[in-house]
């Protein structure tokens, strides 16, 4: 299973989430689904606007604020790496396409 992220305007590959990283981010994605109604799923294709990326960033920031980050360092690393990528993408105003398996 993999979830690949591409620029929507030119289809350039940006990065991918393997099963392990997806599972570490699943709690973030569940909250996103509750907030927006949009599911980030490793088996379907989806699009994320810059506004949706900013919502994900808020969710991550809320998660970081209330979670003991020392408890699971690999999960913390995955979440913060994902946050960094989203920050870069939203700063550049790139809508993205998610391609699942």
Buried (B, 14 or more C-beta within 10 A) or exposed (E): EEBBBBBBEEEEEBBBBEEEBBBBBEBBBEBBEEEBEBEBBBEEEBEBBBEBBBBBBEBBEEBEEEBEEEEEEEBBEBBEBBBEBBBEBBEEEBBBBBBBE
